[in-house]
Amino acid sequence: MSIRLEGINKYFGQFQALKDISLDIPDGQLTGLLGPSGSGKTTLLRIIAGLESAEQGRILFHGEDVTDLHVRDRRVGFVFQHYALFRHMTVAQNIAFGLEVMPKAQRPGAAEIRKQVGELLDMVQLAHLASRYPAQLSGGQKQRIALARALAMKPEILLLDEPFGALDAKVRKDLRRWLRALHDELHFTSVFVTHDQEEALELSDSVVVMSAGKVEQVGGPQALYAQPESRFVFDFLGHVNVLDGQLAQQRMTQGDAWVQLPGMLECSGEAQLYLRPHEVRLQDCPAPHANLPLRIESISLIGAEVRLELAPCGWVAQEPWEVGISHVEFNRWQPQRGDRCYAVPDVGHLFDVQQARPRTLSWVND
Amino acid sequence: MSRVKSSLRIGDQPWVKWSLIGSALTLTLLLLVIPLILIFSQAFADGADSLWANLTDTYTLEAIALTLFVAAMTVPINLVFGVFLAWLVTRFEFPGRKVLITLIDIPFAVSPVVAGLLYLLLYGSNGWLGGWLLDQDIQLMFAWPGIVMVTVFVTCPFVARELIPLMQQQGREEEEAGVVLGASGWQLFRKVTLPNIQWALLYGVVLTNARAVGEFGAVSVVSGNIRGETNTLPLHVELLYQDYNVAGAFTSASLLAGIALLTLLVKSFVEWRQERQRAPVSDQTDSL
């Protein structure tokens, strides 16, 4: 079931939580609402569910206006960040709740309810916990029970509010993979809220990046990462190294640092060059087209590549630079903390005062 | 339920601990235990026959009946009112919400005598509403409705005060989960809200009942002390005492003390249940 939002405005007192949000969420996809805390993503999710009402705007499910439909009649599945399991009911009773409260005419018989609960428990692989109480479960188990409870109603729309936010890293990864598999199997329309970029990019078919109550950009994970349309999206999706400087005659300068830009650019004045950690190489002498002296501040060995944190020498950056190098290269080079090195950009993204969107520059094929 | 550690922290003096424990026990004995024992021993002073005679005295029986009647009226009223109020201030945001939470405590802050006088001023035959009510042939003051009214006033914070912190702590997520799953308002209350607050609610009811039975100040102002008609048990104790019927006074007093002890028993049981409900059962052997 597709979801369509038209011109949603939401205020909390004087504060405008959502500013004119219009959004199309296609049928059968897993969509991530990504943004920092306070960006309005949870509010938007609660408005879709009907737990919160918007001052202006319309919500359509499958082309049908549900703006004024009560939450209990919208028949969406909702998974809460802190699970919200009924603490005085067993796991089986929790899952059965949605079926038990149906009007008499539609409610399945007791045997049928028991059968469905059994199937749902099998689906979340927790059949052995049917008679436990929520307090006796681990966080990951609770979240899976919460999901089974939401799915008992066979919703066509599943909404998840920071579903893995309260779990530790290992469980989080497992559950993430499991949710993706479940979604691919059952094909409901899912919307989930997260502040974790990695989670959003890994899990979603499409990501909605939000900031300060507005939609910044919508797109598939690859498209978002490859072509961020604003500084915010750039900053938010992973680490980025920024050179803030003056642009004049194809050259960006700040203190001792400078970069010769490729191609023909007519702009000048203040500009920022954004460089992703994997778009920069490190070497022990400056390159012909760039002089970016850095000092190694810390070395992180865990992961697929070695991550170096670098402080600028003779120029300034608001945040330290981060560059990843392969373990092979690390072992050959053997850098130490405090060593001096030079960053060489291969690809960069230039923001100048005239344009909101960045220009992608490449030094490689020059 | 923390166990007292037998070992002292380095630098702590044993005599500090023992003198604190000693003085606390002495005070408890002097202030609480001895008076309680005295009440019962005085009641039995003239023997069991006299106790029985005092208990079955017509006026005493009528005082008991009125007291139980007032409690039976007050408790349901404040049960509903308390749940309603707690629900209101914990589930909705509205202007004046904070003020309302403060206002709930007025009956605690105000002396019961003042409350009684206020009701007398308002509903008495010379009062603002009382004159009109008298014309309608409705008498509230110096009759049981007045006693119920002031008792309701004095005891109205107990249930709400118990529920508000608990409901604030539990939040509204479970109710939201319930409503998303299609539950109606009544189903939500019965299946989600009530089971979560039942022990706190019972605790509030027990306290309300104890206070309703024992209330003296406010009731004495509006009752008029008509023996056999508007005399509750606490007022009866005072009347008997002023009549120099000490044994009779202590018999009624022991009855009140008995109710108090029973209340404590129920209260401890409810507290124990609440504790058990809140404590997460430490049985998380299964990992994810």
HADDOCK unambig.tbl for C-alpha pairs under 7 A between the chains (distance, minus, plus):
assign (segid A and resid 71 and name CA) (segid B and resid 179 and name CA) 6.87 0.50 0.50
assign (segid A and resid 71 and name CA) (segid B and resid 180 and name CA) 5.85 0.50 0.50
assign (segid A and resid 72 and name CA) (segid B and resid 179 and name CA) 5.48 0.50 0.50
assign (segid A and resid 72 and name CA) (segid B and resid 180 and name CA) 5.12 0.50 0.50
assign (segid A and resid 72 and name CA) (segid B and resid 181 and name CA) 6.45 0.50 0.50
assign (segid A and resid 72 and name CA) (segid B and resid 182 and name CA) 4.24 0.50 0.50
assign (segid A and resid 72 and name CA) (segid B and resid 183 and name CA) 6.75 0.50 0.50
assign (segid A and resid 73 and name CA) (segid B and resid 182 and name CA) 6.68 0.50 0.50
assign (segid A and resid 76 and name CA) (segid B and resid 180 and name CA) 7.00 0.50 0.50
assign (segid A and resid 78 and name CA) (segid B and resid 180 and name CA) 6.90 0.50 0.50
assign (segid A and resid 84 and name CA) (segid B and resid 173 and name CA) 5.50 0.50 0.50
assign (segid A and resid 84 and name CA) (segid B and resid 174 and name CA) 4.89 0.50 0.50
assign (segid A and resid 84 and name CA) (segid B and resid 177 and name CA) 6.47 0.50 0.50
assign (segid A and resid 85 and name CA) (segid B and resid 174 and name CA) 6.43 0.50 0.50
assign (segid A and resid 86 and name CA) (segid B and resid 174 and name CA) 6.10 0.50 0.50
assign (segid A and resid 86 and name CA) (segid B and resid 192 and name CA) 6.91 0.50 0.50
assign (segid A and resid 88 and name CA) (segid B and resid 195 and name CA) 6.79 0.50 0.50
assign (segid A and resid 88 and name CA) (segid B and resid 196 and name CA) 6.86 0.50 0.50
assign (segid A and resid 98 and name CA) (segid B and resid 181 and name CA) 4.81 0.50 0.50
assign (segid A and resid 98 and name CA) (segid B and resid 182 and name CA) 6.36 0.50 0.50
assign (segid A and resid 101 and name CA) (segid B and resid 182 and name CA) 6.72 0.50 0.50
assign (segid A and resid 101 and name CA) (segid B and resid 183 and name CA) 5.45 0.50 0.50
assign (segid A and resid 102 and name CA) (segid B and resid 182 and name CA) 6.95 0.50 0.50
assign (segid A and resid 135 and name CA) (segid B and resid 280 and name CA) 5.19 0.50 0.50
assign (segid A and resid 135 and name CA) (segid B and resid 281 and name CA) 6.27 0.50 0.50
assign (segid A and resid 136 and name CA) (segid B and resid 280 and name CA) 6.86 0.50 0.50
assign (segid A and resid 136 and name CA) (segid B and resid 281 and name CA) 5.76 0.50 0.50
assign (segid A and resid 136 and name CA) (segid B and resid 282 and name CA) 6.72 0.50 0.50
assign (segid A and resid 136 and name CA) (segid B and resid 283 and name CA) 5.74 0.50 0.50
assign (segid A and resid 136 and name CA) (segid B and resid 284 and name CA) 5.84 0.50 0.50
assign (segid A and resid 137 and name CA) (segid B and resid 284 and name CA) 6.02 0.50 0.50
assign (segid A and resid 138 and name CA) (segid B and resid 284 and name CA) 6.42 0.50 0.50
assign (segid A and resid 138 and name CA) (segid B and resid 287 and name CA) 6.79 0.50 0.50
assign (segid A and resid 138 and name CA) (segid B and resid 288 and name CA) 6.72 0.50 0.50
assign (segid A and resid 140 and name CA) (segid B and resid 288 and name CA) 5.57 0.50 0.50
assign (segid A and resid 141 and name CA) (segid B and resid 288 and name CA) 5.64 0.50 0.50
